[in-house]
Amino acid sequence: MKKDIDMIESLINRNEYFYKIGKIQKNEYLINNFFLIDKLEDILSRSQREKIIEFLTDEFSLPKFNLSISILKAVPN
């Protein structure tokens, strides 16, 4: 997943570079950005699904959950 995110970040940077030097027009720049954002959302969504599955199958999920809630309650806002 990290490798995929790094690749998309690199493509976003290249898209920005080519737009700044005038090799691509604003319309193509925006289309590329929306496409890359969509791919990034897919990767993150997949990651979230994996974490939910891990959470549901982890026998220590309830204690971890309770600990997280306790920590959040203890930390002043």
Buried (B, 14 or more C-beta within 10 A) or exposed (E): EEEBBEEBEEBBEEBEEBBEEEEBEEEEBEEBBEEBEEBBEEBEEEBEEEEEEEEEEEEEEEEEEEEEEEEEEEEEE
